[in-house]
Amino acid sequence: MIDYSNKICEACSVDAPKATQSEIEDFLKNHNEWYLATDVEFPQLRREFKFNDFSTAQKFTNIISDLAEEEGHHPSILLEYGKVTISWWSHKIQSLHVNDFILSSKTEELYNSKFQ
Amino acid sequence: MIDYSNKICEACSVDAPKATQSEIEDFLKNHNEWYLATDVEFPQLRREFKFNDFSTAQKFTNIISDLAEEEGHHPSILLEYGKVTISWWSHKIQSLHVNDFILSSKTEELYNSKFQ
């Protein structure tokens, strides 16, 4: 199992390598709450996070938004009452990149350290 | 044409009146950028707002989140790079209520006053 939460995002270009099926499966096996969303144009790593109210969900939205700005890699964030859904993928390669494993892991870590 | 931006949200109960088809059509006729989304469980008033980058989109997300908290009525907010999609509906009546016209108008007004 690779610990992606300690890794750093690298700039992603159009010819960057796509994550392999085996890398995706390995990530999902070790991150049970995440799943591969295929109801969108390109596959995404997605997870829903539950909260007691809207304002806590808003706080988490801002924490992940700030992470995205720091890393220069941006997810889609669906903010609803008591729920935030985060989806990571790499637009430039229209697929998943190792950066998406890294940011998903960091998202998970921020949730666990601040909201659990 | 009713100016909903000056109205105030009332508490919405399960037996509150649903918006009529004619009220919905009237609202949409006078708010061209909004549309009735039907790809969800209950119909929603939805609009996409474009921005130059992620951080401006995040700012708008927070402005609308703060509005939602003040009014005690919460939309879904999809935050992406350069785009925010806002959807208003009334969970309690599983439909649209006059509150959704009011909050959609206030959303529009906040966008126009701060980002246009």
gemmi code that builds the backbone of each chain (N, CA, C; Angstrom):
import gemmi

chains = {
    "A": [
        ("MET", (0.828, -1.203, 0.000), (0.000, 0.000, 0.000), (0.872, 1.266, 0.000)),
        ("ILE", (0.607, 2.145, -0.931), (1.375, 3.391, -1.004), (0.679, 4.441, -0.130)),
        ("ASP", (1.443, 5.165, 0.692), (0.865, 6.239, 1.506), (0.947, 7.548, 0.706)),
        ("TYR", (-0.125, 7.830, -0.004), (-0.134, 9.017, -0.867), (-0.209, 10.326, -0.080)),
        ("SER", (-0.643, 10.241, 1.186), (-0.849, 11.470, 1.940), (0.457, 12.214, 2.223)),
        ("ASN", (1.610, 11.511, 2.073), (2.905, 12.168, 2.293), (3.546, 12.661, 1.000)),
        ("LYS", (2.900, 12.416, -0.123), (3.503, 12.776, -1.411), (3.101, 14.195, -1.828)),
        ("ILE", (3.779, 14.700, -2.850), (3.532, 16.067, -3.313), (3.037, 16.023, -4.755)),
        ("CYS", (2.047, 16.856, -5.068), (1.522, 16.933, -6.433), (2.594, 17.484, -7.368)),
        ("GLU", (2.730, 16.840, -8.539), (3.612, 17.397, -9.568), (2.741, 18.044, -10.634)),
        ("ALA", (3.304, 19.035, -11.325), (2.548, 19.672, -12.405), (2.163, 18.601, -13.419)),
        ("CYS", (0.941, 18.660, -13.876), (0.408, 17.621, -14.757), (0.248, 18.184, -16.172)),
        ("SER", (0.903, 17.555, -17.154), (0.794, 18.016, -18.544), (-0.079, 17.044, -19.336)),
        ("VAL", (-0.412, 17.423, -20.567), (-1.322, 16.586, -21.363), (-0.733, 15.210, -21.664)),
        ("ASP", (0.629, 15.093, -21.629), (1.230, 13.781, -21.901), (1.656, 13.062, -20.610)),
        ("ALA", (1.138, 13.532, -19.464), (1.436, 12.854, -18.189), (0.803, 11.462, -18.194)),
        ("PRO", (1.420, 10.509, -17.499), (0.871, 9.144, -17.521), (-0.454, 9.039, -16.760)),
        ("LYS", (-1.420, 8.347, -17.367), (-2.691, 8.086, -16.682), (-2.471, 6.994, -15.637)),
        ("ALA", (-3.253, 7.054, -14.571), (-3.189, 5.985, -13.569), (-3.645, 4.678, -14.228)),
        ("THR", (-3.000, 3.597, -13.862), (-3.385, 2.301, -14.425), (-4.570, 1.721, -13.632)),
        ("GLN", (-5.235, 0.764, -14.236), (-6.363, 0.096, -13.581), (-5.917, -0.524, -12.254)),
        ("SER", (-4.715, -1.091, -12.269), (-4.189, -1.740, -11.071), (-3.914, -0.719, -9.960)),
        ("GLU", (-3.397, 0.463, -10.324), (-3.166, 1.522, -9.330), (-4.497, 2.014, -8.743)),
        ("ILE", (-5.500, 2.139, -9.602), (-6.828, 2.583, -9.139), (-7.404, 1.555, -8.165)),
        ("GLU", (-7.340, 0.295, -8.550), (-7.884, -0.771, -7.689), (-7.166, -0.824, -6.346)),
        ("ASP", (-5.834, -0.642, -6.395), (-5.049, -0.664, -5.166), (-5.463, 0.497, -4.256)),
        ("PHE", (-5.644, 1.674, -4.845), (-6.062, 2.838, -4.047), (-7.430, 2.581, -3.397)),
        ("LEU", (-8.377, 2.106, -4.193), (-9.749, 1.913, -3.683), (-9.802, 0.827, -2.603)),
        ("LYS", (-8.955, -0.171, -2.752), (-8.914, -1.260, -1.774), (-8.486, -0.730, -0.406)),
        ("ASN", (-7.626, 0.279, -0.423), (-7.089, 0.826, 0.817), (-7.804, 2.108, 1.276)),
        ("HIS", (-8.794, 2.537, 0.523), (-9.567, 3.734, 0.887), (-11.040, 3.413, 0.632)),
        ("ASN", (-11.618, 2.680, 1.600), (-12.935, 2.061, 1.403), (-14.069, 3.022, 1.099)),
        ("GLU", (-13.955, 4.243, 1.588), (-15.061, 5.187, 1.429), (-15.063, 5.833, 0.038)),
        ("TRP", (-13.965, 5.699, -0.690), (-13.861, 6.322, -2.014), (-14.336, 5.345, -3.078)),
        ("TYR", (-14.881, 5.879, -4.151), (-15.293, 5.027, -5.267), (-14.989, 5.711, -6.595)),
        ("LEU", (-15.013, 4.924, -7.642), (-14.745, 5.455, -8.975), (-16.086, 5.867, -9.589)),
        ("ALA", (-16.259, 7.174, -9.776), (-17.519, 7.680, -10.354), (-17.399, 7.690, -11.870)),
        ("THR", (-18.394, 7.099, -12.516), (-18.339, 7.018, -13.986), (-19.576, 7.663, -14.622)),
        ("ASP", (-20.325, 8.440, -13.805), (-21.513, 9.120, -14.327), (-21.148, 10.491, -14.889)),
        ("VAL", (-19.869, 10.685, -15.186), (-19.361, 11.962, -15.672), (-18.519, 11.738, -16.924)),
        ("GLU", (-18.050, 12.818, -17.543), (-17.314, 12.714, -18.811), (-16.041, 11.854, -18.659)),
        ("PHE", (-15.315, 12.099, -17.580), (-14.086, 11.338, -17.310), (-14.183, 10.736, -15.917)),
        ("PRO", (-13.596, 9.554, -15.688), (-13.710, 8.921, -14.366), (-13.115, 9.790, -13.259)),
        ("GLN", (-13.757, 9.749, -12.096), (-13.324, 10.567, -10.958), (-13.250, 9.713, -9.696)),
        ("LEU", (-12.326, 10.072, -8.806), (-12.305, 9.505, -7.455), (-13.243, 10.357, -6.619)),
        ("ARG", (-14.243, 9.709, -5.998), (-15.278, 10.488, -5.314), (-15.561, 9.934, -3.919)),
        ("ARG", (-15.848, 10.847, -3.014), (-16.302, 10.439, -1.676), (-17.279, 11.454, -1.112)),
        ("GLU", (-18.299, 10.944, -0.407), (-19.251, 11.823, 0.291), (-18.855, 11.902, 1.761)),
        ("PHE", (-18.844, 13.104, 2.296), (-18.527, 13.339, 3.714), (-19.771, 13.902, 4.394)),
        ("LYS", (-20.157, 13.313, 5.529), (-21.365, 13.740, 6.238), (-21.035, 14.698, 7.394)),
        ("PHE", (-21.919, 15.668, 7.613), (-21.760, 16.635, 8.703), (-23.114, 16.852, 9.369)),
        ("ASN", (-23.085, 17.491, 10.541), (-24.343, 17.700, 11.267), (-25.187, 18.851, 10.723)),
        ("ASP", (-24.554, 19.776, 10.028), (-25.296, 20.962, 9.564), (-24.624, 21.553, 8.327)),
        ("PHE", (-25.154, 22.680, 7.895), (-24.632, 23.302, 6.678), (-23.304, 24.009, 6.940)),
        ("SER", (-23.216, 24.716, 8.082), (-22.024, 25.547, 8.301), (-20.768, 24.698, 8.467)),
        ("THR", (-20.883, 23.508, 9.062), (-19.711, 22.630, 9.171), (-19.326, 22.103, 7.786)),
        ("ALA", (-20.324, 21.795, 6.985), (-20.062, 21.367, 5.604), (-19.366, 22.493, 4.829)),
        ("GLN", (-19.793, 23.729, 5.086), (-19.159, 24.884, 4.430), (-17.696, 25.013, 4.866)),
        ("LYS", (-17.431, 24.782, 6.150), (-16.047, 24.860, 6.651), (-15.165, 23.838, 5.933)),
        ("PHE", (-15.665, 22.607, 5.804), (-14.891, 21.566, 5.123), (-14.666, 21.946, 3.646)),
        ("THR", (-15.688, 22.505, 3.022), (-15.563, 22.977, 1.632), (-14.403, 23.962, 1.513)),
        ("ASN", (-14.289, 24.866, 2.475), (-13.210, 25.858, 2.425), (-11.835, 25.247, 2.688)),
        ("ILE", (-11.787, 24.275, 3.579), (-10.503, 23.609, 3.859), (-9.994, 22.895, 2.602)),
        ("ILE", (-10.891, 22.197, 1.916), (-10.483, 21.474, 0.700), (-10.212, 22.451, -0.448)),
        ("SER", (-10.949, 23.553, -0.507), (-10.681, 24.580, -1.523), (-9.305, 25.192, -1.316)),
        ("ASP", (-8.954, 25.445, -0.065), (-7.633, 26.020, 0.218), (-6.524, 25.030, -0.129)),
        ("LEU", (-6.744, 23.754, 0.179), (-5.797, 22.708, -0.217), (-5.616, 22.710, -1.740)),
        ("ALA", (-6.709, 22.782, -2.474), (-6.680, 22.769, -3.940), (-5.860, 23.947, -4.477)),
        ("GLU", (-6.060, 25.123, -3.882), (-5.310, 26.298, -4.328), (-3.818, 26.147, -4.027)),
        ("GLU", (-3.509, 25.610, -2.844), (-2.091, 25.401, -2.486), (-1.412, 24.432, -3.453)),
        ("GLU", (-2.142, 23.400, -3.843), (-1.556, 22.331, -4.668), (-1.680, 22.624, -6.159)),
        ("GLY", (-2.491, 23.628, -6.519), (-2.683, 23.933, -7.936), (-3.423, 22.830, -8.678)),
        ("HIS", (-4.283, 22.115, -7.961), (-5.058, 21.015, -8.557), (-6.448, 21.095, -7.931)),
        ("HIS", (-7.494, 21.106, -8.762), (-8.820, 21.473, -8.260), (-9.866, 20.377, -8.481)),
        ("PRO", (-10.587, 20.030, -7.435), (-11.658, 19.026, -7.555), (-12.980, 19.720, -7.885)),
        ("SER", (-14.042, 18.947, -8.016), (-15.368, 19.547, -7.911), (-15.865, 19.248, -6.494)),
        ("ILE", (-16.550, 20.237, -5.928), (-17.025, 20.134, -4.544), (-18.516, 20.444, -4.534)),
        ("LEU", (-19.310, 19.455, -4.163), (-20.758, 19.666, -4.071), (-21.116, 19.859, -2.604)),
        ("LEU", (-21.538, 21.087, -2.286), (-21.878, 21.453, -0.909), (-23.397, 21.433, -0.756)),
        ("GLU", (-23.878, 20.613, 0.189), (-25.310, 20.517, 0.482), (-25.490, 20.566, 1.990)),
        ("TYR", (-26.745, 20.610, 2.446), (-27.000, 20.609, 3.886), (-26.492, 19.290, 4.480)),
        ("GLY", (-25.456, 19.358, 5.339), (-24.955, 18.161, 6.017), (-24.122, 17.217, 5.177)),
        ("LYS", (-23.741, 17.644, 3.988), (-22.997, 16.725, 3.120), (-22.103, 17.481, 2.138)),
        ("VAL", (-20.890, 16.961, 1.960), (-19.985, 17.500, 0.931), (-19.484, 16.325, 0.101)),
        ("THR", (-19.612, 16.433, -1.215), (-19.115, 15.387, -2.110), (-17.914, 15.934, -2.871)),
        ("ILE", (-16.773, 15.255, -2.709), (-15.530, 15.695, -3.356), (-15.185, 14.733, -4.488)),
        ("SER", (-14.870, 15.276, -5.655), (-14.460, 14.455, -6.807), (-13.142, 14.972, -7.358)),
        ("TRP", (-12.161, 14.077, -7.439), (-10.841, 14.441, -7.980), (-10.604, 13.731, -9.304)),
        ("TRP", (-10.083, 14.448, -10.268), (-9.636, 13.879, -11.544), (-8.718, 14.898, -12.204)),
        ("SER", (-8.061, 14.491, -13.293), (-7.105, 15.393, -13.941), (-7.614, 15.779, -15.322)),
        ("HIS", (-8.077, 17.001, -15.406), (-8.692, 17.508, -16.631), (-7.748, 17.393, -17.833)),
        ("LYS", (-6.470, 17.715, -17.607), (-5.518, 17.753, -18.742), (-5.357, 16.404, -19.416)),
        ("ILE", (-5.416, 15.327, -18.650), (-5.261, 13.999, -19.265), (-6.610, 13.275, -19.361)),
        ("GLN", (-7.684, 13.986, -18.994), (-9.049, 13.452, -19.073), (-9.148, 12.088, -18.390)),
        ("SER", (-8.474, 11.976, -17.277), (-8.417, 10.690, -16.586), (-7.889, 10.913, -15.170)),
        ("LEU", (-7.506, 9.841, -14.527), (-6.894, 9.942, -13.203), (-5.374, 9.936, -13.322)),
        ("HIS", (-4.736, 10.712, -12.467), (-3.281, 10.825, -12.401), (-2.901, 10.533, -10.952)),
        ("VAL", (-1.647, 10.247, -10.708), (-1.218, 9.988, -9.337), (-1.578, 11.171, -8.418)),
        ("ASN", (-1.611, 12.389, -8.984), (-2.026, 13.561, -8.195), (-3.402, 13.375, -7.549)),
        ("ASP", (-4.282, 12.665, -8.230), (-5.640, 12.476, -7.694), (-5.646, 11.532, -6.501)),
        ("PHE", (-4.734, 10.564, -6.500), (-4.582, 9.706, -5.318), (-4.039, 10.538, -4.152)),
        ("ILE", (-3.057, 11.381, -4.467), (-2.433, 12.220, -3.429), (-3.479, 13.151, -2.803)),
        ("LEU", (-4.244, 13.845, -3.652), (-5.223, 14.806, -3.118), (-6.400, 14.118, -2.431)),
        ("SER", (-6.792, 12.956, -2.914), (-7.856, 12.210, -2.220), (-7.388, 11.807, -0.827)),
        ("SER", (-6.137, 11.369, -0.741), (-5.580, 10.974, 0.565), (-5.489, 12.172, 1.496)),
        ("LYS", (-5.065, 13.307, 0.963), (-4.956, 14.503, 1.806), (-6.346, 14.991, 2.244)),
        ("THR", (-7.331, 14.856, 1.367), (-8.717, 15.211, 1.702), (-9.195, 14.359, 2.881)),
        ("GLU", (-8.941, 13.063, 2.763), (-9.325, 12.105, 3.816), (-8.653, 12.460, 5.146)),
        ("GLU", (-7.366, 12.775, 5.067), (-6.584, 13.087, 6.258), (-7.095, 14.361, 6.931)),
        ("LEU", (-7.432, 15.372, 6.136), (-7.966, 16.635, 6.696), (-9.321, 16.392, 7.368)),
        ("TYR", (-10.151, 15.576, 6.751), (-11.449, 15.240, 7.352), (-11.245, 14.533, 8.700)),
        ("ASN", (-10.364, 13.535, 8.699), (-10.138, 12.762, 9.937), (-9.532, 13.612, 11.035)),
        ("SER", (-8.622, 14.517, 10.680), (-7.944, 15.297, 11.717), (-8.809, 16.435, 12.265)),
        ("LYS", (-9.749, 16.939, 11.472), (-10.509, 18.122, 11.919), (-11.975, 17.846, 12.249)),
        ("PHE", (-12.519, 16.742, 11.761), (-13.964, 16.530, 11.933), (-14.320, 15.188, 12.591)),
        ("GLN", (-13.321, 14.363, 12.876), (-13.625, 13.060, 13.480), (-13.288, 13.017, 14.958)),
    ],
    "B": [
        ("MET", (-44.580, 41.218, -13.407), (-43.384, 40.580, -12.864), (-43.226, 40.916, -11.378)),
        ("ILE", (-43.058, 39.885, -10.562), (-42.871, 40.082, -9.125), (-41.381, 40.260, -8.841)),
        ("ASP", (-41.029, 41.281, -8.044), (-39.620, 41.454, -7.660), (-39.362, 40.668, -6.373)),
        ("TYR", (-38.886, 39.437, -6.527), (-38.681, 38.559, -5.374), (-37.472, 38.982, -4.537)),
        ("SER", (-36.572, 39.784, -5.136), (-35.338, 40.115, -4.415), (-35.600, 40.971, -3.180)),
        ("ASN", (-36.794, 41.602, -3.109), (-37.124, 42.422, -1.935), (-37.938, 41.664, -0.894)),
        ("LYS", (-38.287, 40.435, -1.190), (-39.150, 39.680, -0.278), (-38.316, 38.924, 0.757)),
        ("ILE", (-39.001, 38.411, 1.766), (-38.326, 37.709, 2.858), (-38.809, 36.262, 2.901)),
        ("CYS", (-37.880, 35.330, 3.130), (-38.232, 33.909, 3.238), (-39.092, 33.674, 4.471)),
        ("GLU", (-40.158, 32.896, 4.286), (-40.948, 32.482, 5.445), (-40.613, 31.031, 5.768)),
        ("ALA", (-40.773, 30.666, 7.028), (-40.529, 29.268, 7.404), (-41.428, 28.378, 6.543)),
        ("CYS", (-40.862, 27.291, 6.058), (-41.587, 26.420, 5.131), (-41.923, 25.101, 5.826)),
        ("SER", (-43.207, 24.760, 5.885), (-43.616, 23.510, 6.520), (-44.050, 22.506, 5.452)),
        ("VAL", (-44.273, 21.272, 5.877), (-44.614, 20.218, 4.907), (-45.923, 20.489, 4.169)),
        ("ASP", (-46.812, 21.316, 4.777), (-48.074, 21.610, 4.095), (-48.067, 22.995, 3.432)),
        ("ALA", (-46.878, 23.562, 3.260), (-46.761, 24.861, 2.579), (-47.153, 24.692, 1.102)),
        ("PRO", (-47.695, 25.737, 0.496), (-48.134, 25.595, -0.900), (-46.956, 25.486, -1.869)),
        ("LYS", (-47.068, 24.529, -2.789), (-46.054, 24.402, -3.837), (-46.249, 25.529, -4.853)),
        ("ALA", (-45.155, 25.947, -5.479), (-45.265, 26.948, -6.543), (-46.067, 26.348, -7.697)),
        ("THR", (-46.900, 27.155, -8.320), (-47.687, 26.657, -9.454), (-46.851, 26.713, -10.736)),
        ("GLN", (-47.288, 25.966, -11.726), (-46.603, 25.955, -13.024), (-46.529, 27.372, -13.592)),
        ("SER", (-47.609, 28.118, -13.415), (-47.658, 29.484, -13.947), (-46.675, 30.404, -13.221)),
        ("GLU", (-46.522, 30.230, -11.900), (-45.532, 31.025, -11.148), (-44.105, 30.677, -11.594)),
        ("ILE", (-43.866, 29.390, -11.830), (-42.527, 28.956, -12.275), (-42.216, 29.559, -13.646)),
        ("GLU", (-43.183, 29.460, -14.548), (-42.981, 29.992, -15.901), (-42.745, 31.498, -15.872)),
        ("ASP", (-43.505, 32.184, -15.020), (-43.352, 33.635, -14.896), (-41.959, 33.983, -14.383)),
        ("PHE", (-41.493, 33.226, -13.384), (-40.150, 33.486, -12.838), (-39.085, 33.284, -13.922)),
        ("LEU", (-39.173, 32.158, -14.639), (-38.148, 31.833, -15.639), (-38.151, 32.828, -16.804)),
        ("LYS", (-39.338, 33.325, -17.137), (-39.457, 34.309, -18.230), (-38.689, 35.575, -17.871)),
        ("ASN", (-38.673, 35.907, -16.594), (-38.037, 37.143, -16.143), (-36.634, 36.939, -15.582)),
        ("HIS", (-36.152, 35.698, -15.593), (-34.796, 35.389, -15.119), (-34.193, 34.398, -16.104)),
        ("ASN", (-33.722, 34.953, -17.230), (-33.341, 34.141, -18.393), (-32.246, 33.116, -18.139)),
        ("GLU", (-31.377, 33.405, -17.200), (-30.227, 32.521, -16.979), (-30.605, 31.305, -16.129)),
        ("TRP", (-31.747, 31.354, -15.490), (-32.176, 30.252, -14.626), (-33.007, 29.251, -15.423)),
        ("TYR", (-32.938, 27.991, -15.024), (-33.753, 26.973, -15.685), (-34.267, 25.972, -14.660)),
        ("LEU", (-35.264, 25.214, -15.074), (-35.840, 24.208, -14.192), (-35.099, 22.900, -14.429)),
        ("ALA", (-34.345, 22.462, -13.410), (-33.572, 21.218, -13.536), (-34.463, 20.052, -13.127)),
        ("THR", (-34.513, 19.038, -13.972), (-35.368, 17.887, -13.683), (-34.559, 16.578, -13.675)),
        ("ASP", (-33.216, 16.715, -13.617), (-32.354, 15.525, -13.573), (-32.120, 15.087, -12.130)),
        ("VAL", (-32.974, 15.539, -11.227), (-32.839, 15.254, -9.806), (-34.163, 14.733, -9.251)),
        ("GLU", (-34.176, 14.352, -7.979), (-35.372, 13.748, -7.375), (-36.574, 14.708, -7.427)),
        ("PHE", (-36.320, 15.976, -7.084), (-37.380, 16.995, -7.109), (-36.913, 18.156, -7.977)),
        ("PRO", (-37.827, 18.837, -8.676), (-37.404, 19.929, -9.562), (-36.705, 21.055, -8.800)),
        ("GLN", (-35.694, 21.637, -9.435), (-34.901, 22.688, -8.799), (-34.752, 23.878, -9.747)),
        ("LEU", (-34.670, 25.082, -9.169), (-34.278, 26.264, -9.935), (-32.762, 26.309, -9.946)),
        ("ARG", (-32.174, 26.329, -11.136), (-30.709, 26.191, -11.218), (-30.093, 27.239, -12.149)),
        ("ARG", (-28.915, 27.690, -11.781), (-28.154, 28.576, -12.658), (-26.667, 28.348, -12.484)),
        ("GLU", (-25.920, 28.397, -13.589), (-24.458, 28.315, -13.549), (-23.878, 29.724, -13.621)),
        ("PHE", (-22.909, 29.995, -12.768), (-22.225, 31.283, -12.739), (-20.759, 31.065, -13.101)),
        ("LYS", (-20.246, 31.855, -14.056), (-18.864, 31.683, -14.512), (-17.916, 32.688, -13.835)),
        ("PHE", (-16.705, 32.227, -13.564), (-15.675, 33.067, -12.933), (-14.338, 32.807, -13.622)),
        ("ASN", (-13.372, 33.689, -13.384), (-12.072, 33.542, -14.047), (-11.194, 32.466, -13.431)),
        ("ASP", (-11.440, 32.131, -12.185), (-10.550, 31.175, -11.515), (-11.295, 30.459, -10.382)),
        ("PHE", (-10.550, 29.649, -9.646), (-11.177, 28.879, -8.576), (-11.464, 29.742, -7.351)),
        ("SER", (-10.527, 30.618, -7.002), (-10.683, 31.361, -5.740), (-11.870, 32.331, -5.801)),
        ("THR", (-12.144, 32.903, -6.975), (-13.320, 33.779, -7.091), (-14.603, 32.947, -6.992)),
        ("ALA", (-14.571, 31.767, -7.587), (-15.722, 30.857, -7.478), (-15.942, 30.466, -6.007)),
        ("GLN", (-14.845, 30.254, -5.280), (-14.934, 29.922, -3.848), (-15.553, 31.094, -3.068)),
        ("LYS", (-15.144, 32.329, -3.413), (-15.712, 33.511, -2.739), (-17.223, 33.561, -2.920)),
        ("PHE", (-17.678, 33.346, -4.154), (-19.119, 33.365, -4.434), (-19.832, 32.247, -3.664)),
        ("THR", (-19.212, 31.074, -3.604), (-19.770, 29.951, -2.834), (-20.007, 30.373, -1.386)),
        ("ASN", (-19.049, 31.084, -0.806), (-19.187, 31.521, 0.586), (-20.262, 32.595, 0.752)),
        ("ILE", (-20.368, 33.485, -0.208), (-21.396, 34.537, -0.133), (-22.798, 33.896, -0.151)),
        ("ILE", (-22.981, 32.917, -1.032), (-24.297, 32.272, -1.125), (-24.526, 31.351, 0.086)),
        ("SER", (-23.473, 30.737, 0.598), (-23.602, 29.917, 1.808), (-24.018, 30.779, 2.995)),
        ("ASP", (-23.422, 31.958, 3.099), (-23.768, 32.862, 4.205), (-25.223, 33.339, 4.067)),
        ("LEU", (-25.636, 33.627, 2.849), (-27.037, 33.994, 2.595), (-27.964, 32.863, 3.048)),
        ("ALA", (-27.613, 31.637, 2.694), (-28.430, 30.466, 3.044), (-28.575, 30.342, 4.560)),
        ("GLU", (-27.467, 30.534, 5.265), (-27.499, 30.438, 6.727), (-28.370, 31.541, 7.332)),
        ("GLU", (-28.242, 32.751, 6.797), (-29.056, 33.876, 7.295), (-30.550, 33.601, 7.096)),
        ("GLU", (-30.890, 33.014, 5.952), (-32.293, 32.820, 5.597), (-32.851, 31.498, 6.120)),
        ("GLY", (-31.958, 30.604, 6.578), (-32.414, 29.300, 7.040), (-32.978, 28.442, 5.921)),
        ("HIS", (-32.460, 28.634, 4.720), (-32.914, 27.870, 3.544), (-31.664, 27.585, 2.716)),
        ("HIS", (-31.444, 26.301, 2.371), (-30.132, 25.909, 1.840), (-30.214, 25.294, 0.451)),
        ("PRO", (-29.401, 25.786, -0.467), (-29.360, 25.223, -1.832), (-28.302, 24.118, -1.898)),
        ("SER", (-28.148, 23.509, -3.056), (-26.923, 22.767, -3.309), (-26.026, 23.687, -4.128)),
        ("ILE", (-24.728, 23.627, -3.833), (-23.746, 24.498, -4.486), (-22.635, 23.618, -5.032)),
        ("LEU", (-22.487, 23.608, -6.349), (-21.411, 22.831, -6.974), (-20.286, 23.793, -7.347)),
        ("LEU", (-19.165, 23.652, -6.649), (-18.005, 24.520, -6.863), (-16.982, 23.786, -7.721)),
        ("GLU", (-16.648, 24.397, -8.862), (-15.645, 23.834, -9.762), (-14.691, 24.949, -10.183)),
        ("TYR", (-13.636, 24.620, -10.915), (-12.711, 25.648, -11.383), (-13.456, 26.596, -12.332)),
        ("GLY", (-13.602, 27.875, -11.915), (-14.223, 28.869, -12.788), (-15.729, 28.786, -12.905)),
        ("LYS", (-16.374, 27.975, -12.080), (-17.835, 27.816, -12.225), (-18.487, 27.425, -10.909)),
        ("VAL", (-19.632, 28.032, -10.647), (-20.447, 27.631, -9.489), (-21.877, 27.406, -9.985)),
        ("THR", (-22.435, 26.262, -9.651), (-23.808, 25.950, -10.033), (-24.671, 25.933, -8.772)),
        ("ILE", (-25.689, 26.804, -8.751), (-26.562, 26.915, -7.584), (-27.930, 26.320, -7.923)),
        ("SER", (-28.443, 25.479, -7.036), (-29.778, 24.880, -7.219), (-30.615, 25.120, -5.961)),
        ("TRP", (-31.772, 25.731, -6.145), (-32.692, 25.983, -5.026), (-33.947, 25.136, -5.165)),
        ("TRP", (-34.386, 24.549, -4.072), (-35.661, 23.851, -4.008), (-36.023, 23.703, -2.541)),
        ("SER", (-37.246, 23.232, -2.255), (-37.688, 23.126, -0.861), (-37.883, 21.666, -0.494)),
        ("HIS", (-36.936, 21.182, 0.279), (-36.907, 19.769, 0.642), (-38.221, 19.341, 1.308)),
        ("LYS", (-38.738, 20.186, 2.207), (-39.910, 19.799, 3.006), (-41.145, 19.516, 2.160)),
        ("ILE", (-41.304, 20.271, 1.058), (-42.490, 20.039, 0.213), (-42.094, 19.283, -1.064)),
        ("GLN", (-40.818, 18.886, -1.148), (-40.310, 18.110, -2.291), (-40.650, 18.790, -3.609)),
        ("SER", (-40.544, 20.114, -3.602), (-40.931, 20.875, -4.782), (-40.382, 22.302, -4.657)),
        ("LEU", (-40.888, 23.197, -5.488), (-40.507, 24.610, -5.385), (-41.532, 25.371, -4.551)),
        ("HIS", (-41.026, 26.319, -3.772), (-41.847, 27.173, -2.915), (-41.477, 28.609, -3.288)),
        ("VAL", (-42.300, 29.551, -2.909), (-41.979, 30.953, -3.211), (-40.602, 31.329, -2.649)),
        ("ASN", (-40.184, 30.680, -1.540), (-38.845, 30.919, -0.984), (-37.738, 30.697, -2.022)),
        ("ASP", (-37.943, 29.739, -2.908), (-36.917, 29.437, -3.912), (-36.809, 30.535, -4.960)),
        ("PHE", (-37.935, 31.180, -5.264), (-37.890, 32.345, -6.161), (-37.140, 33.490, -5.462)),
        ("ILE", (-37.445, 33.657, -4.172), (-36.808, 34.738, -3.398), (-35.299, 34.529, -3.338)),
        ("LEU", (-34.867, 33.317, -2.999), (-33.423, 33.061, -2.848), (-32.702, 33.055, -4.199)),
        ("SER", (-33.359, 32.591, -5.241), (-32.740, 32.650, -6.577), (-32.527, 34.114, -6.976)),
        ("SER", (-33.519, 34.962, -6.695), (-33.393, 36.388, -7.022), (-32.285, 37.039, -6.213)),
        ("LYS", (-32.196, 36.679, -4.948), (-31.137, 37.256, -4.105), (-29.753, 36.762, -4.550)),
        ("THR", (-29.674, 35.498, -4.977), (-28.420, 34.947, -5.512), (-27.972, 35.760, -6.726)),
        ("GLU", (-28.918, 35.989, -7.624), (-28.660, 36.760, -8.858), (-28.174, 38.168, -8.524)),
        ("GLU", (-28.848, 38.784, -7.562), (-28.530, 40.147, -7.174), (-27.115, 40.229, -6.557)),
        ("LEU", (-26.764, 39.242, -5.730), (-25.421, 39.224, -5.121), (-24.346, 39.041, -6.189)),
        ("TYR", (-24.618, 38.190, -7.158), (-23.662, 37.996, -8.260), (-23.478, 39.302, -9.034)),
        ("ASN", (-24.586, 39.940, -9.372), (-24.510, 41.173, -10.172), (-23.824, 42.312, -9.414)),
        ("SER", (-24.074, 42.390, -8.102), (-23.514, 43.523, -7.353), (-22.033, 43.323, -7.015)),
        ("LYS", (-21.582, 42.069, -6.931), (-20.203, 41.842, -6.483), (-19.259, 41.325, -7.567)),
        ("PHE", (-19.794, 40.764, -8.647), (-18.913, 40.120, -9.623), (-19.106, 40.625, -11.049)),
        ("GLN", (-20.043, 41.548, -11.256), (-20.267, 42.034, -12.626), (-19.721, 43.439, -12.833)),
    ],
}
model = gemmi.Model(1)
for chain_id, residues in chains.items():
    chain = gemmi.Chain(chain_id)
    for i, (resn, *xyz) in enumerate(residues, 1):
        res = gemmi.Residue()
        res.name, res.seqid = resn, gemmi.SeqId(i, " ")
        for name, pos in zip(("N", "CA", "C"), xyz):
            atom = gemmi.Atom()
            atom.name, atom.element = name, gemmi.Element(name[0])
            atom.pos, atom.b_iso = gemmi.Position(*pos), 0.0
            res.add_atom(atom)
        chain.add_residue(res)
    model.add_chain(chain)
structure = gemmi.Structure()
structure.add_model(model)
structure.setup_entities()
